[in-house]
Amino acid sequence: MKTSRDDIRLTAGLRIGTSAFAMAVGALTLPAVAHAQDSAQSAQTATSADDADNTDNTDDTENVIIVTGTGTNISGVKPVGSEAITIDREKILATGKTSAADVVRTLPQVRSLGNLQEGGTQASGDNAQQGNAINLRGLGAAATLVLVDGHRVVATGAANSFTEANQVPLAAIERIEVIADGASAIYGSDAVAGVVNYVLRKDFDGVETSLRASNSTGGWEYTPSITAGTHWDLGGRAGNIIVSYEYTHRDPYLRSESPWTRQDLRSVGGPDLRINGATNSAGSPGNIVVGTPGVNNTTLPLAGANVYYGLPASETGVGLTVDDLRLNDPNLIDTSYYTDYIGKLERHHVSAFFNQDVNDWLSVFAQGSYSHRHTYSRQISSAAGSIMNVTVPAYFIDPDTMEADLSRPNPAYISDIPGVAPGDPITVGYNFLESTGVQNWDNTVKDYNVTAGFEVDLPSSWSGEGYYTHGYDASCNYCNLGNNIDLDALQYLINTGEINPLSTAPISQANLARIQGDNIQRGYNTFDDWVLKFDGPLFELPGGTVRAAFGGEIAKIANWNENGANRGPFNEFALDTDKERSIGRRTIKSTFGELYIPLVSADMEIPAVQELTLDGAVRYDDYSDVGSTTNPKIGVTWIVNDILTLRGSWGTSFRAPSLPDVNPSAISAGFPLDPFPNSWPDGIASDFCLPPAAGGTCFTTAALFVLANPDIGPEKATNWSIGADFEPVNNLRLSGTYYNISYTDRIVGPDVTTGFLAGPPDFGGYAPFVIPVNNTDVTGPTTCTLDPTLQAFLNRPILYGGITNPCGVNVILDGRYTNFAATKQDGVDASIDYLVPITEGSVNFNLSVNTVLHNKQQVLDGGPFIDVKNHQDQPIEWRARGSVSGNWRGFNATLFANYTGSYYNYQAVNPVDNSVIDPQKVDSWTTFDLTLGYTGQTEGFLKGYRLSVTAQNLFDKDPPLMVTANGAFNSSYSNMYGRTFTLQASTTF
């Protein structure tokens, strides 16, 4: 009879509601199984997934449940050839981390590259919604598959689609399983670098409440949670349910709170980013900026080829003269005092699991999760904010003709400024923060996933499982609501004389309404997945039972966006796209099979071969829009003796392009580049050429197309690994794995503009993306017979921008996504675990290390592979995490050491003037975390309790200095929060 649909070994009668088990769950130990405090408790302590793996041959007379684990479709067996990493509940709690994503990021195999993490990414087009993704091996978040109980979940995002890593509340997670190896033969797309599987708690009687408070991400975060579960027996038909709810509130954390995230970084050895060329964080009053081509500012080196004039305070801004201006004495503010590094967060998280035996051979189950996350971030942005460069005209314009009206001179215009020709507009850094307040990124994400299915016992010890999953995600990825500034409208009101940037007077409410509005990018995703699979024994070999699994899957996904903003001189809101225009759909039909073959067992008494197991899997996926792919995987585990185990695997994997990647109606853009230097005047028509005395450069009109491309296909990879596990004495285990990944046809946008400037014949390797255009019968910018190739580009949707002068285009620069980059990475994972039993407790030592030996990238198909390991935005060579822990009579302590190796900054600049300098070495970073806790039990209504405190970055270590034109530290490999604390308390009833 089925008593639970769990995927670990459980013994009948183990219930979290019992006081002894509450103590065991509460023990905050290091990465190892919590050992019993006394013999009675030991008899009731749940076995961890690792221990379960080591006791497959135990003669257990109790009711044992063995179900499918991560990395295989066959129940009752471990993945063959690949090493599984398990973070059980005790380990999760010991980290002191406040989200599932941050727990996984503690693994040395993770490289947190890219924007898909919280902190400083609000203005990023990729992650304004402040989502989280996991990046195994540093191969990109899209190359890591995230599952919940082995099931896929709905994607999130609009222009950039990804799987949110914080899928379920921490209170609902039993353990996290990670396979850092290709697994497309089992799961299909995205499992290139590996798989992260959140295994939910399922077997629970009673009520557990907890409260967590932490400032580990700057602002204080408070998370109460409750988990409740029960079991029942309906005439011999067992059932159970468990529900978890978690609420999180996090205070915002201003950039000014840390010297490492301010604009003025001079106190930590970085640049003063309040000025960067002509861009300036103007105060009120603001500044006049005058370009001085070829002549750098020696007084303000960061100004580059620009001179600054500080404006005096003036209510009217009229009647100012050159004598009133302060040469190279600009009015500046530090925008970090108005900008959040981490925004305010409110999140509701619910998960539930239900199981019911229908009879002796059939059970049904359902599980689901719901999340509502609201992130509110304040920011001053030159793209949409209250500090920006505008121009002050010498003459106001005629609103009807939009041309200068020479009868209406601007009384605020300042004449005779050096470097400004008479009558030319004046560039002013204008701060109108007092009128508008700071801008906001008001981002909300709502999603749910619901799975319902059945398990059936079939004849001959076979079993079947079928389930259906429906997921829905609605996210406001880029929502600047109510106070997005329309620069065109602002400039229009300046040009008509209704706003004066030289004045310190506030903007009137009437005029504010004419420049403020919304800027939105909402994304919607749906996911429907039907899976049916069977597994069971085939026949006996001398080495054991040959087992097999096979099945099929049909998945349907959809994505659509709503993009729009207030734009233009009259601040009119318009939708660029909506559901009807942007929806993309995809159907995936898959079949899969797996064979588990135990070739040798210990009973055969073969020298040096105690056990030898082979596993082969294959999966075929057929996509309705990007083709089909077949991916096999073979794994071998060779147990030499009780001390040594060897293992290895080989397989292929793939990543299908996301729906936005192939849907121009979701995300696409085209822009005229006019004039643009013509590096091939013999092959491409020029609009004009400078005389030889002026350099002789010719210029042409180019059309640049970027983003989505319906013609791309899947990325492909070949993975192989070999490893060994060595256990020379009891409780000591040493493991090592060499892995190798060849990742080809990677989807990137070619840097074709730079390539074109490199000139013929190969245009820096981008020749296929430089396409000459031959329009005929040209009589005007839009009247001609278009070249068929250009016409084909224009026939596709162009969401942003537009080619307004197609008949003048002489060359196409195709910068859309395409399959041509490649990565070859290899490295070593190693770990040591040593457990020392003591009276009524234990002491454990652990060290996990990852080293990347090579990370070679090929930018162009057929080009050279260049090792970019240890570049600041690439996988670095070393990451490690070690720990020492002990538990005794309910007391427990864990000390973690975290090591990030040194690397090189290839974007290094001189902090004095932002000039590019040679790559600079960035120092390694070592921090320590300490967790102290106590777990107790009581009699009566309250059965158990747990208290703990974690200090992260115990010794308050600053991040290593890495000076770029944008900052002074690297958030991918360090953080600037300093010493932080997490307090946790929980009770079991």
PETATA-V202933 format. One record per residue. N is the residue number from 1. RES is the residue in three letters. PSI is psi as a letter, one per 30 degrees, with the letter a starting at -180 (* if undefined). Layout:
n=(N & N)
res=(RES & RES)
psi=(PSI & PSI)
This chain:
n=(1 & 2 & 3 & 4 & 5 & 6 & 7 & 8 & 9 & 10 & 11 & 12 & 13 & 14 & 15 & 16 & 17 & 18 & 19 & 20 & 21 & 22 & 23 & 24 & 25 & 26 & 27 & 28 & 29 & 30 & 31 & 32 & 33 & 34 & 35 & 36 & 37 & 38 & 39 & 40 & 41 & 42 & 43 & 44 & 45 & 46 & 47 & 48 & 49 & 50 & 51 & 52 & 53 & 54 & 55 & 56 & 57 & 58 & 59 & 60 & 61 & 62 & 63 & 64 & 65 & 66 & 67 & 68 & 69 & 70 & 71 & 72 & 73 & 74 & 75 & 76 & 77 & 78 & 79 & 80 & 81 & 82 & 83 & 84 & 85 & 86 & 87 & 88 & 89 & 90 & 91 & 92 & 93 & 94 & 95 & 96 & 97 & 98 & 99 & 100 & 101 & 102 & 103 & 104 & 105 & 106 & 107 & 108 & 109 & 110 & 111 & 112 & 113 & 114 & 115 & 116 & 117 & 118 & 119 & 120 & 121 & 122 & 123 & 124 & 125 & 126 & 127 & 128 & 129 & 130 & 131 & 132 & 133 & 134 & 135 & 136 & 137 & 138 & 139 & 140 & 141 & 142 & 143 & 144 & 145 & 146 & 147 & 148 & 149 & 150 & 151 & 152 & 153 & 154 & 155 & 156 & 157 & 158 & 159 & 160 & 161 & 162 & 163 & 164 & 165 & 166 & 167 & 168 & 169 & 170 & 171 & 172 & 173 & 174 & 175 & 176 & 177 & 178 & 179 & 180 & 181 & 182 & 183 & 184 & 185 & 186 & 187 & 188 & 189 & 190 & 191 & 192 & 193 & 194 & 195 & 196 & 197 & 198 & 199 & 200 & 201 & 202 & 203 & 204 & 205 & 206 & 207 & 208 & 209 & 210 & 211 & 212 & 213 & 214 & 215 & 216 & 217 & 218 & 219 & 220 & 221 & 222 & 223 & 224 & 225 & 226 & 227 & 228 & 229 & 230 & 231 & 232 & 233 & 234 & 235 & 236 & 237 & 238 & 239 & 240 & 241 & 242 & 243 & 244 & 245 & 246 & 247 & 248 & 249 & 250 & 251 & 252 & 253 & 254 & 255 & 256 & 257 & 258 & 259 & 260 & 261 & 262 & 263 & 264 & 265 & 266 & 267 & 268 & 269 & 270 & 271 & 272 & 273 & 274 & 275 & 276 & 277 & 278 & 279 & 280 & 281 & 282 & 283 & 284 & 285 & 286 & 287 & 288 & 289 & 290 & 291 & 292 & 293 & 294 & 295 & 296 & 297 & 298 & 299 & 300 & 301 & 302 & 303 & 304 & 305 & 306 & 307 & 308 & 309 & 310 & 311 & 312 & 313 & 314 & 315 & 316 & 317 & 318 & 319 & 320 & 321 & 322 & 323 & 324 & 325 & 326 & 327 & 328 & 329 & 330 & 331 & 332 & 333 & 334 & 335 & 336 & 337 & 338 & 339 & 340 & 341 & 342 & 343 & 344 & 345 & 346 & 347 & 348 & 349 & 350 & 351 & 352 & 353 & 354 & 355 & 356 & 357 & 358 & 359 & 360 & 361 & 362 & 363 & 364 & 365 & 366 & 367 & 368 & 369 & 370 & 371 & 372 & 373 & 374 & 375 & 376 & 377 & 378 & 379 & 380 & 381 & 382 & 383 & 384 & 385 & 386 & 387 & 388 & 389 & 390 & 391 & 392 & 393 & 394 & 395 & 396 & 397 & 398 & 399 & 400 & 401 & 402 & 403 & 404 & 405 & 406 & 407 & 408 & 409 & 410 & 411 & 412 & 413 & 414 & 415 & 416 & 417 & 418 & 419 & 420 & 421 & 422 & 423 & 424 & 425 & 426 & 427 & 428 & 429 & 430 & 431 & 432 & 433 & 434 & 435 & 436 & 437 & 438 & 439 & 440 & 441 & 442 & 443 & 444 & 445 & 446 & 447 & 448 & 449 & 450 & 451 & 452 & 453 & 454 & 455 & 456 & 457 & 458 & 459 & 460 & 461 & 462 & 463 & 464 & 465 & 466 & 467 & 468 & 469 & 470 & 471 & 472 & 473 & 474 & 475 & 476 & 477 & 478 & 479 & 480 & 481 & 482 & 483 & 484 & 485 & 486 & 487 & 488 & 489 & 490 & 491 & 492 & 493 & 494 & 495 & 496 & 497 & 498 & 499 & 500 & 501 & 502 & 503 & 504 & 505 & 506 & 507 & 508 & 509 & 510 & 511 & 512 & 513 & 514 & 515 & 516 & 517 & 518 & 519 & 520 & 521 & 522 & 523 & 524 & 525 & 526 & 527 & 528 & 529 & 530 & 531 & 532 & 533 & 534 & 535 & 536 & 537 & 538 & 539 & 540 & 541 & 542 & 543 & 544 & 545 & 546 & 547 & 548 & 549 & 550 & 551 & 552 & 553 & 554 & 555 & 556 & 557 & 558 & 559 & 560 & 561 & 562 & 563 & 564 & 565 & 566 & 567 & 568 & 569 & 570 & 571 & 572 & 573 & 574 & 575 & 576 & 577 & 578 & 579 & 580 & 581 & 582 & 583 & 584 & 585 & 586 & 587 & 588 & 589 & 590 & 591 & 592 & 593 & 594 & 595 & 596 & 597 & 598 & 599 & 600 & 601 & 602 & 603 & 604 & 605 & 606 & 607 & 608 & 609 & 610 & 611 & 612 & 613 & 614 & 615 & 616 & 617 & 618 & 619 & 620 & 621 & 622 & 623 & 624 & 625 & 626 & 627 & 628 & 629 & 630 & 631 & 632 & 633 & 634 & 635 & 636 & 637 & 638 & 639 & 640 & 641 & 642 & 643 & 644 & 645 & 646 & 647 & 648 & 649 & 650 & 651 & 652 & 653 & 654 & 655 & 656 & 657 & 658 & 659 & 660 & 661 & 662 & 663 & 664 & 665 & 666 & 667 & 668 & 669 & 670 & 671 & 672 & 673 & 674 & 675 & 676 & 677 & 678 & 679 & 680 & 681 & 682 & 683 & 684 & 685 & 686 & 687 & 688 & 689 & 690 & 691 & 692 & 693 & 694 & 695 & 696 & 697 & 698 & 699 & 700 & 701 & 702 & 703 & 704 & 705 & 706 & 707 & 708 & 709 & 710 & 711 & 712 & 713 & 714 & 715 & 716 & 717 & 718 & 719 & 720 & 721 & 722 & 723 & 724 & 725 & 726 & 727 & 728 & 729 & 730 & 731 & 732 & 733 & 734 & 735 & 736 & 737 & 738 & 739 & 740 & 741 & 742 & 743 & 744 & 745 & 746 & 747 & 748 & 749 & 750 & 751 & 752 & 753 & 754 & 755 & 756 & 757 & 758 & 759 & 760 & 761 & 762 & 763 & 764 & 765 & 766 & 767 & 768 & 769 & 770 & 771 & 772 & 773 & 774 & 775 & 776 & 777 & 778 & 779 & 780 & 781 & 782 & 783 & 784 & 785 & 786 & 787 & 788 & 789 & 790 & 791 & 792 & 793 & 794 & 795 & 796 & 797 & 798 & 799 & 800 & 801 & 802 & 803 & 804 & 805 & 806 & 807 & 808 & 809 & 810 & 811 & 812 & 813 & 814 & 815 & 816 & 817 & 818 & 819 & 820 & 821 & 822 & 823 & 824 & 825 & 826 & 827 & 828 & 829 & 830 & 831 & 832 & 833 & 834 & 835 & 836 & 837 & 838 & 839 & 840 & 841 & 842 & 843 & 844 & 845 & 846 & 847 & 848 & 849 & 850 & 851 & 852 & 853 & 854 & 855 & 856 & 857 & 858 & 859 & 860 & 861 & 862 & 863 & 864 & 865 & 866 & 867 & 868 & 869 & 870 & 871 & 872 & 873 & 874 & 875 & 876 & 877 & 878 & 879 & 880 & 881 & 882 & 883 & 884 & 885 & 886 & 887 & 888 & 889 & 890 & 891 & 892 & 893 & 894 & 895 & 896 & 897 & 898 & 899 & 900 & 901 & 902 & 903 & 904 & 905 & 906 & 907 & 908 & 909 & 910 & 911 & 912 & 913 & 914 & 915 & 916 & 917 & 918 & 919 & 920 & 921 & 922 & 923 & 924 & 925 & 926 & 927 & 928 & 929 & 930 & 931 & 932 & 933 & 934 & 935 & 936 & 937 & 938 & 939 & 940 & 941 & 942 & 943 & 944 & 945 & 946 & 947 & 948 & 949 & 950 & 951 & 952 & 953 & 954 & 955 & 956 & 957 & 958 & 959 & 960 & 961 & 962 & 963 & 964 & 965 & 966 & 967 & 968 & 969 & 970 & 971 & 972 & 973 & 974 & 975 & 976 & 977 & 978 & 979 & 980 & 981 & 982 & 983 & 984 & 985 & 986 & 987 & 988 & 989)
res=(MET & LYS & THR & SER & ARG & ASP & ASP & ILE & ARG & LEU & THR & ALA & GLY & LEU & ARG & ILE & GLY & THR & SER & ALA & PHE & ALA & MET & ALA & VAL & GLY & ALA & LEU & THR & LEU & PRO & ALA & VAL & ALA & HIS & ALA & GLN & ASP & SER & ALA & GLN & SER & ALA & GLN & THR & ALA & THR & SER & ALA & ASP & ASP & ALA & ASP & ASN & THR & ASP & ASN & THR & ASP & ASP & THR & GLU & ASN & VAL & ILE & ILE & VAL & THR & GLY & THR & GLY & THR & ASN & ILE & SER & GLY & VAL & LYS & PRO & VAL & GLY & SER & GLU & ALA & ILE & THR & ILE & ASP & ARG & GLU & LYS & ILE & LEU & ALA & THR & GLY & LYS & THR & SER & ALA & ALA & ASP & VAL & VAL & ARG & THR & LEU & PRO & GLN & VAL & ARG & SER & LEU & GLY & ASN & LEU & GLN & GLU & GLY & GLY & THR & GLN & ALA & SER & GLY & ASP & ASN & ALA & GLN & GLN & GLY & ASN & ALA & ILE & ASN & LEU & ARG & GLY & LEU & GLY & ALA & ALA & ALA & THR & LEU & VAL & LEU & VAL & ASP & GLY & HIS & ARG & VAL & VAL & ALA & THR & GLY & ALA & ALA & ASN & SER & PHE & THR & GLU & ALA & ASN & GLN & VAL & PRO & LEU & ALA & ALA & ILE & GLU & ARG & ILE & GLU & VAL & ILE & ALA & ASP & GLY & ALA & SER & ALA & ILE & TYR & GLY & SER & ASP & ALA & VAL & ALA & GLY & VAL & VAL & ASN & TYR & VAL & LEU & ARG & LYS & ASP & PHE & ASP & GLY & VAL & GLU & THR & SER & LEU & ARG & ALA & SER & ASN & SER & THR & GLY & GLY & TRP & GLU & TYR & THR & PRO & SER & ILE & THR & ALA & GLY & THR & HIS & TRP & ASP & LEU & GLY & GLY & ARG & ALA & GLY & ASN & ILE & ILE & VAL & SER & TYR & GLU & TYR & THR & HIS & ARG & ASP & PRO & TYR & LEU & ARG & SER & GLU & SER & PRO & TRP & THR & ARG & GLN & ASP & LEU & ARG & SER & VAL & GLY & GLY & PRO & ASP & LEU & ARG & ILE & ASN & GLY & ALA & THR & ASN & SER & ALA & GLY & SER & PRO & GLY & ASN & ILE & VAL & VAL & GLY & THR & PRO & GLY & VAL & ASN & ASN & THR & THR & LEU & PRO & LEU & ALA & GLY & ALA & ASN & VAL & TYR & TYR & GLY & LEU & PRO & ALA & SER & GLU & THR & GLY & VAL & GLY & LEU & THR & VAL & ASP & ASP & LEU & ARG & LEU & ASN & ASP & PRO & ASN & LEU & ILE & ASP & THR & SER & TYR & TYR & THR & ASP & TYR & ILE & GLY & LYS & LEU & GLU & ARG & HIS & HIS & VAL & SER & ALA & PHE & PHE & ASN & GLN & ASP & VAL & ASN & ASP & TRP & LEU & SER & VAL & PHE & ALA & GLN & GLY & SER & TYR & SER & HIS & ARG & HIS & THR & TYR & SER & ARG & GLN & ILE & SER & SER & ALA & ALA & GLY & SER & ILE & MET & ASN & VAL & THR & VAL & PRO & ALA & TYR & PHE & ILE & ASP & PRO & ASP & THR & MET & GLU & ALA & ASP & LEU & SER & ARG & PRO & ASN & PRO & ALA & TYR & ILE & SER & ASP & ILE & PRO & GLY & VAL & ALA & PRO & GLY & ASP & PRO & ILE & THR & VAL & GLY & TYR & ASN & PHE & LEU & GLU & SER & THR & GLY & VAL & GLN & ASN & TRP & ASP & ASN & THR & VAL & LYS & ASP & TYR & ASN & VAL & THR & ALA & GLY & PHE & GLU & VAL & ASP & LEU & PRO & SER & SER & TRP & SER & GLY & GLU & GLY & TYR & TYR & THR & HIS & GLY & TYR & ASP & ALA & SER & CYS & ASN & TYR & CYS & ASN & LEU & GLY & ASN & ASN & ILE & ASP & LEU & ASP & ALA & LEU & GLN & TYR & LEU & ILE & ASN & THR & GLY & GLU & ILE & ASN & PRO & LEU & SER & THR & ALA & PRO & ILE & SER & GLN & ALA & ASN & LEU & ALA & ARG & ILE & GLN & GLY & ASP & ASN & ILE & GLN & ARG & GLY & TYR & ASN & THR & PHE & ASP & ASP & TRP & VAL & LEU & LYS & PHE & ASP & GLY & PRO & LEU & PHE & GLU & LEU & PRO & GLY & GLY & THR & VAL & ARG & ALA & ALA & PHE & GLY & GLY & GLU & ILE & ALA & LYS & ILE & ALA & ASN & TRP & ASN & GLU & ASN & GLY & ALA & ASN & ARG & GLY & PRO & PHE & ASN & GLU & PHE & ALA & LEU & ASP & THR & ASP & LYS & GLU & ARG & SER & ILE & GLY & ARG & ARG & THR & ILE & LYS & SER & THR & PHE & GLY & GLU & LEU & TYR & ILE & PRO & LEU & VAL & SER & ALA & ASP & MET & GLU & ILE & PRO & ALA & VAL & GLN & GLU & LEU & THR & LEU & ASP & GLY & ALA & VAL & ARG & TYR & ASP & ASP & TYR & SER & ASP & VAL & GLY & SER & THR & THR & ASN & PRO & LYS & ILE & GLY & VAL & THR & TRP & ILE & VAL & ASN & ASP & ILE & LEU & THR & LEU & ARG & GLY & SER & TRP & GLY & THR & SER & PHE & ARG & ALA & PRO & SER & LEU & PRO & ASP & VAL & ASN & PRO & SER & ALA & ILE & SER & ALA & GLY & PHE & PRO & LEU & ASP & PRO & PHE & PRO & ASN & SER & TRP & PRO & ASP & GLY & ILE & ALA & SER & ASP & PHE & CYS & LEU & PRO & PRO & ALA & ALA & GLY & GLY & THR & CYS & PHE & THR & THR & ALA & ALA & LEU & PHE & VAL & LEU & ALA & ASN & PRO & ASP & ILE & GLY & PRO & GLU & LYS & ALA & THR & ASN & TRP & SER & ILE & GLY & ALA & ASP & PHE & GLU & PRO & VAL & ASN & ASN & LEU & ARG & LEU & SER & GLY & THR & TYR & TYR & ASN & ILE & SER & TYR & THR & ASP & ARG & ILE & VAL & GLY & PRO & ASP & VAL & THR & THR & GLY & PHE & LEU & ALA & GLY & PRO & PRO & ASP & PHE & GLY & GLY & TYR & ALA & PRO & PHE & VAL & ILE & PRO & VAL & ASN & ASN & THR & ASP & VAL & THR & GLY & PRO & THR & THR & CYS & THR & LEU & ASP & PRO & THR & LEU & GLN & ALA & PHE & LEU & ASN & ARG & PRO & ILE & LEU & TYR & GLY & GLY & ILE & THR & ASN & PRO & CYS & GLY & VAL & ASN & VAL & ILE & LEU & ASP & GLY & ARG & TYR & THR & ASN & PHE & ALA & ALA & THR & LYS & GLN & ASP & GLY & VAL & ASP & ALA & SER & ILE & ASP & TYR & LEU & VAL & PRO & ILE & THR & GLU & GLY & SER & VAL & ASN & PHE & ASN & LEU & SER & VAL & ASN & THR & VAL & LEU & HIS & ASN & LYS & GLN & GLN & VAL & LEU & ASP & GLY & GLY & PRO & PHE & ILE & ASP & VAL & LYS & ASN & HIS & GLN & ASP & GLN & PRO & ILE & GLU & TRP & ARG & ALA & ARG & GLY & SER & VAL & SER & GLY & ASN & TRP & ARG & GLY & PHE & ASN & ALA & THR & LEU & PHE & ALA & ASN & TYR & THR & GLY & SER & TYR & TYR & ASN & TYR & GLN & ALA & VAL & ASN & PRO & VAL & ASP & ASN & SER & VAL & ILE & ASP & PRO & GLN & LYS & VAL & ASP & SER & TRP & THR & THR & PHE & ASP & LEU & THR & LEU & GLY & TYR & THR & GLY & GLN & THR & GLU & GLY & PHE & LEU & LYS & GLY & TYR & ARG & LEU & SER & VAL & THR & ALA & GLN & ASN & LEU & PHE & ASP & LYS & ASP & PRO & PRO & LEU & MET & VAL & THR & ALA & ASN & GLY & ALA & PHE & ASN & SER & SER & TYR & SER & ASN & MET & TYR & GLY & ARG & THR & PHE & THR & LEU & GLN & ALA & SER & THR & THR & PHE)
psi=(k & k & f & k & i & l & h & l & k & k & k & k & f & j & k & f & f & k & e & e & e & e & e & e & e & f & j & i & l & l & i & l & k & k & l & l & f & l & e & e & e & e & f & g & k & k & k & l & e & e & e & e & f & g & h & f & g & k & j & j & f & l & j & k & k & j & l & k & l & k & g & l & f & k & k & g & l & l & k & k & f & k & k & k & k & k & j & l & e & e & e & e & e & f & f & g & l & g & l & e & e & e & e & e & f & f & k & f & f & k & j & i & l & a & f & i & l & k & j & g & g & e & f & k & f & f & h & f & f & h & l & k & l & k & i & k & f & g & g & k & f & f & g & k & k & k & l & j & h & g & k & l & l & k & l & l & l & d & f & j & k & l & k & k & f & i & e & l & k & e & f & f & k & e & l & k & k & k & j & h & l & k & g & f & f & e & f & b & l & f & h & e & f & a & k & k & j & j & k & l & k & f & j & k & k & a & k & k & k & l & k & k & k & k & h & f & h & d & k & k & k & k & j & k & l & k & k & k & l & l & l & l & j & i & h & f & j & l & l & l & k & k & k & k & k & k & k & k & k & k & l & l & j & k & f & f & f & k & f & f & g & l & e & j & g & f & f & g & g & a & l & j & g & f & k & j & b & f & k & k & i & k & a & j & l & b & k & k & k & k & k & i & k & f & j & l & j & f & e & i & e & f & f & b & h & k & k & k & j & k & k & l & k & k & e & e & g & k & g & k & l & e & f & f & k & j & k & h & i & l & j & k & l & j & f & f & f & g & k & k & e & k & l & k & k & k & k & k & k & k & l & k & k & k & k & k & k & e & a & f & f & k & l & l & l & k & l & l & l & k & k & j & k & j & k & j & k & k & k & k & k & f & f & g & a & g & j & l & k & l & k & j & l & f & k & l & l & j & f & e & f & g & l & k & j & f & f & i & k & j & f & f & k & j & l & g & k & k & f & j & k & k & f & k & l & k & k & k & j & k & j & h & e & f & e & f & l & l & l & k & j & i & k & k & k & k & l & l & k & k & k & k & a & l & k & k & k & l & l & h & g & l & l & l & k & k & l & k & k & k & k & k & k & j & k & j & e & i & j & j & k & e & g & k & k & j & e & e & e & e & e & e & f & e & f & f & g & f & k & j & f & f & k & g & k & l & k & l & e & e & e & e & f & f & f & l & b & l & j & k & j & k & k & k & k & l & k & k & k & k & k & k & l & k & l & a & k & e & l & k & l & f & f & a & k & k & l & l & k & l & a & l & k & k & k & k & l & l & k & l & l & j & k & l & l & k & l & l & f & g & h & k & k & k & k & e & l & a & e & e & f & f & k & k & l & k & k & k & k & k & l & l & l & k & k & j & j & j & e & k & l & e & f & f & h & k & k & g & i & e & k & j & k & k & k & k & l & k & k & k & k & j & k & f & f & g & a & l & k & k & j & l & k & k & k & k & k & j & j & e & a & f & e & k & k & k & l & l & l & k & l & l & l & l & j & k & k & l & e & f & e & g & j & f & f & e & j & l & l & k & k & k & j & j & l & k & k & j & f & i & f & f & f & k & k & k & e & l & k & l & l & e & f & g & f & g & k & l & k & l & k & l & j & k & k & l & b & k & j & f & g & l & a & l & l & l & l & k & k & l & l & k & l & k & k & k & i & f & l & k & g & k & k & k & k & k & k & k & l & k & k & j & j & l & h & k & j & l & j & k & i & f & e & e & e & e & f & f & l & l & f & f & h & g & f & g & e & f & g & j & j & k & k & i & k & l & h & k & f & l & f & g & j & l & j & k & k & e & e & e & e & e & e & f & f & l & k & j & e & k & b & k & j & f & h & e & f & f & k & f & k & k & j & j & g & l & k & l & j & f & l & l & k & j & k & l & a & k & k & k & l & k & k & k & k & j & k & l & k & h & a & l & k & k & k & k & k & k & k & k & k & j & e & k & i & k & k & j & e & k & k & f & l & l & k & k & j & g & k & g & l & f & g & l & k & l & e & k & k & l & k & l & l & k & l & k & k & j & h & f & k & k & k & k & j & k & k & k & k & k & l & l & a & k & j & g & g & k & l & k & f & e & g & g & k & k & l & l & k & k & k & k & l & l & k & k & l & k & k & k & k & k & l & k & k & l & l & l & k & b & e & j & e & l & l & k & k & l & k & k & j & k & h & e & g & h & k & l & l & k & k & j & j & l & f & f & a & g & l & j & f & f & g & l & l & g & f & a & k & l & k & k & k & k & k & l & l & k & *)
